[in-house]
Amino acid sequence: MQMAKFLLVAFVTAAVISITLGEDWSYSVGASDGPENWSGICASGKKQSPIDILTKKTEYDYSLGSFTLTNYKHASPQNFKSFNNKHTLQVSLPSDYYKVSGGNLPGTFTTVQLHLHWGSDNTKGAEHGMDGMFYPAEIHFVSFNNKYPNISESLSHSDGLAVLGVLLKIGASKNIHYDKFLMESRVPKEPGTNYTMTIPSFPLDPLLPADRTKYFRYNGSLTTPTCNEAVTWTVFKEAVEISKAQMDMLRGLKMNASNEIVDNYRPVQPLNGRTVKSSFMVITDQAITLQMSKVVFLPILFAALFML
């Protein structure tokens, strides 16, 4: 019964998060079904994602505290499902086990899947930029608000989803934690449900940056059609390293018999007046000037006092 429930949740999650097996959209810039031609809210929405985070223009928000990551340090009693859906590698998680709260999120959220975006080379791939710079990959942990009965319903509400975004960079050695799903035997190279793999569960906590206190927050959308503006985004400042071999594993995934999945990221979208919050004080030119003025002013003040 539990396994049947998990399979049902995995199927529904794959469908409603808009990462589908259909051919009605693609990441091919300039194509008739490419990002500039996505329809509906993707075209008309004013709170679209991803964005380029200009760190010096972010606003410090003291209420953005630490997260509570329930069961993230544990492997689930149930296995995970890994599959290639022609757009990305996705890992579906058992329902009602992993949860996210705190961090001034609007509720408690159940994590139902993770998926990745990557580039054909190391100069691009991540969906979110950081001051105009883009890492070669980004992983998203997708959770829906427990106040709603299911993930499908949550998509209709501005507080329906919470996504944790982690930027990935290439390091010298293999990341043993990412190898839990980025090793040869656990990556379904070919697309389609026939290639879905059951893989042993693993803790999610080590996939996140060591420093979870520094992050950026904004209200946005899914980055794939139907681009529902239902996401509270958290993008961590600190990137996580994976190896070149692990990156190559992603770049080897097939979209079809002849084409590989490459550059599966949406171009950045306009802010349209939104404010990006930060959980920490970003050092700006103004702050440096203020500090320098204090360095100059205080000795003068003390000297003046001694002269009185």
Number of C-alpha atoms within 10 A of each C-alpha: 6 10 11 9 12 20 18 13 19 21 13 14 21 20 14 16 20 16 22 18 17 12 9 11 21 21 20 16 14 10 12 13 16 15 22 16 15 20 15 12 16 24 15 10 16 17 25 25 28 23 21 19 22 13 19 14 14 19 17 15 16 12 12 20 17 15 14 13 17 17 15 20 13 14 17 18 11 18 17 22 22 25 25 26 23 24 28 23 23 23 24 24 25 24 19 12 17 23 20 25 18 16 19 14 21 16 17 19 26 24 27 23 23 20 19 24 25 25 23 18 15 16 12 18 26 30 30 26 20 17 12 11 14 21 22 22 31 24 22 21 21 24 25 28 26 17 14 16 10 16 21 15 14 22 24 14 14 16 20 26 30 29 23 20 25 25 28 25 19 20 12 10 12 16 18 14 16 18 14 16 23 21 14 11 11 18 24 23 24 20 21 15 14 10 15 20 17 15 17 15 18 21 15 19 16 15 18 20 18 11 11 16 18 19 23 23 24 21 21 27 28 25 24 23 22 20 24 27 25 22 28 21 25 23 24 22 21 17 20 22 18 22 19 15 15 20 22 13 15 24 18 16 23 21 20 13 8 6 11 18 23 22 22 22 26 23 19 16 17 13 19 10 8 12 13 20 21 27 23 18 15 15 10 12 10 10 12 11 11 11 12 11 11 12 11 10 11 11 11 11 10 10 10 10 9 7 6 5
